[in-house]
């Protein structure tokens, strides 16, 4: 039996994961935490084999939590389950001690496979991230630039956020328009900056205009 602790600040996400795993006879959710501090307080009394860990959490986020887990609970394997798909975050999490990285839009079969892989001591990277990295390698021409990169490998949602930034909307206004949280918009905005290498909002708007995204 693989014992799991789900760590995410959204109860609906934890409930969803628990529901997805309910019919798996060899997986048991033994505990839940809403941030890293709660997780670290829970583990001494609730032994676990795998922690399913979000990165974006209040109080103690996933990156800081990974550092503490490596030091205090090195036997516990960690599968990061996040919306953050940029390779910078993936590399940072794996370097901090995570055994695997999956996205929250992964299918149930992939999530189950990821948990088993991590529990068995293997490293795991979800297919979407792997394909994204492969595409970037194939499309790379080896040329660096100080300005924004054409196209920037932006996702559909990131393009939507970019258009709304160019229209002058605040993060809160964008969140309302896209029916998401302000923190999610901030994450998308940071990903856009990372991918386009634009240093400020003006550069982002110039990027959008140059690529015909404002029509």
C-alpha positions in Angstrom: 0.0 0.0 0.0 1.3 3.4 -1.0 0.4 6.0 1.6 -0.2 9.5 0.3 -0.4 13.0 1.8 -2.1 15.6 -0.4 -0.7 19.1 0.0 -2.6 21.9 -1.8 -4.1 25.2 -0.5 -7.4 24.5 -2.4 -9.6 22.0 -0.7 -11.5 21.4 -4.0 -8.2 20.2 -5.6 -7.5 17.9 -2.7 -11.0 16.5 -2.9 -10.7 16.0 -6.6 -7.4 14.1 -6.3 -8.8 11.9 -3.5 -11.8 11.2 -5.7 -9.7 10.3 -8.7 -7.6 7.8 -6.6 -10.5 6.3 -4.6 -10.8 3.2 -6.8 -7.0 2.5 -6.7 -6.6 -0.5 -4.2 -2.9 0.1 -3.6 -3.2 3.9 -3.0 -4.4 5.3 0.3 -4.7 9.0 1.1 -3.7 9.2 4.8 -3.6 12.9 5.3 -4.1 16.4 3.8 -2.4 19.7 4.3 -3.1 23.2 2.9 0.6 24.4 2.9 4.1 23.3 3.7 4.0 24.1 7.4 0.9 22.0 7.9 2.5 19.2 6.0 5.7 19.3 8.2 3.5 19.3 11.3 1.5 16.3 10.0 4.3 14.0 8.9 5.7 13.0 12.3 2.3 11.6 13.3 1.2 10.4 9.9 3.8 8.4 8.1 3.7 8.7 4.3 5.4 7.2 1.3 4.6 9.9 -1.2 3.6 13.6 -0.8 1.7 15.1 -3.7 2.8 18.7 -3.5 1.6 22.0 -5.0 4.1 24.7 -5.5 2.0 27.9 -5.2 0.8 28.0 -1.6 0.5 30.7 1.0 2.7 30.6 4.1 5.3 28.0 3.1 5.3 27.3 -0.6 6.3 24.1 -2.3 9.9 25.1 -3.0 10.6 25.9 0.6 8.7 22.8 1.7 11.0 20.6 -0.5 14.1 21.9 1.3 12.6 21.0 4.7 11.4 17.6 3.4 14.9 16.8 2.1 16.4 17.6 5.5 13.8 16.2 7.9 12.0 13.4 5.9 14.4 12.2 3.2 12.7 8.9 3.0 9.4 10.5 1.8 9.1 10.8 -2.0 7.6 14.0 -3.5 5.5 14.3 -6.6 4.9 17.9 -7.5 1.5 18.5 -9.0 1.3 22.1 -10.3 -0.1 24.4 -12.9 3.4 25.8 -13.5 4.7 24.3 -16.7 7.8 26.4 -17.4 11.0 24.5 -17.4 12.5 26.9 -14.9 10.0 25.8 -12.2 10.4 22.1 -13.2 14.2 22.3 -12.8 14.0 24.2 -9.6 11.6 21.6 -8.1 13.7 18.6 -9.2 16.9 20.2 -8.0 15.2 20.9 -4.6 14.5 17.2 -4.2 11.2 16.4 -5.9 11.2 12.9 -7.5 8.5 13.8 -10.1 6.7 16.6 -11.7 3.1 16.5 -13.2 0.6 19.1 -14.3 -2.8 19.5 -12.8 -4.4 18.8 -16.1 -2.9 15.4 -16.3 -5.2 12.5 -16.8 -6.0 10.1 -14.0 -4.0 7.3 -15.5 -0.9 9.5 -15.8 -1.3 10.7 -12.2 -1.6 7.1 -11.0 1.5 6.1 -13.0 3.4 9.1 -11.7 2.7 8.2 -8.1 3.7 4.6 -8.6 6.9 5.6 -10.4 7.9 8.0 -7.6 7.0 5.5 -4.9 9.3 3.0 -6.5 12.2 5.4 -6.4 12.1 6.5 -10.0 12.0 10.0 -11.4 9.0 11.1 -13.3 8.3 13.9 -15.7 4.8 14.2 -17.2 4.4 13.8 -21.0 3.2 17.4 -21.6 6.3 18.9 -20.1 8.5 16.3 -21.8 7.0 17.2 -25.2 7.3 20.9 -24.5 11.0 20.5 -23.8 11.5 18.4 -26.9 9.7 21.0 -29.1 11.9 23.8 -27.7 15.0 21.8 -28.4 13.8 21.1 -31.9 12.9 24.7 -32.6 15.9 26.3 -31.0 18.3 28.0 -33.4 20.9 28.7 -30.7 20.6 32.5 -31.1 20.1 34.6 -28.0 18.6 38.1 -27.9 18.2 40.8 -25.4 14.7 41.6 -26.7 11.5 39.6 -26.7 11.6 36.3 -28.7 9.2 35.9 -31.5 6.2 33.8 -30.5 7.8 32.9 -27.2 6.2 29.4 -27.0 3.2 31.0 -25.3 0.2 28.8 -24.4 -3.3 29.7 -25.4 -4.1 31.0 -22.0 -0.9 33.0 -21.8 -1.8 34.6 -25.1 -5.2 35.5 -23.7 -3.5 37.1 -20.6 -1.1 38.9 -22.8 -3.9 40.5 -24.9 -5.6 41.7 -21.7 -2.4 43.1 -20.4 -2.0 45.0 -23.6 -5.5 46.4 -23.1 -4.4 47.9 -19.8 -6.3 45.5 -17.5 -4.9 44.9 -14.0 -4.2 41.4 -12.7 -7.4 41.5 -10.7 -9.4 42.6 -13.7 -7.9 39.9 -15.9 -8.7 37.3 -13.2 -12.3 38.4 -13.2 -12.6 38.3 -17.0 -11.0 34.8 -17.3 -12.9 33.5 -14.2 -9.6 32.5 -12.4 -7.6 33.7 -9.4 -5.4 36.8 -9.3 -2.5 34.5 -8.3 -3.0 32.4 -11.4 -2.9 35.5 -13.5 0.3 36.6 -11.8 1.8 33.1 -12.6 0.8 33.4 -16.2 2.3 36.9 -16.3 5.6 35.7 -14.9 5.6 32.8 -17.4 5.0 35.3 -20.3 7.9 37.5 -19.1 10.1 34.4 -18.8 9.2 33.1 -22.2 9.4 36.4 -24.1 12.3 37.9 -22.2 10.4 41.2 -22.1 11.6 43.2 -19.2 8.4 45.3 -18.5 4.8 45.8 -19.5 5.8 48.2 -22.3 8.0 45.5 -23.8 5.2 43.0 -23.5 2.8 45.3 -25.4 5.4 45.9 -28.1 5.8 42.1 -28.4 2.0 41.7 -28.7 1.8 44.4 -31.4 4.8 43.0 -33.3 3.2 39.6 -33.4 -0.3 40.7 -34.5 -1.9 39.8 -31.2 -3.9 42.9 -30.7 -6.1 42.7 -33.8 
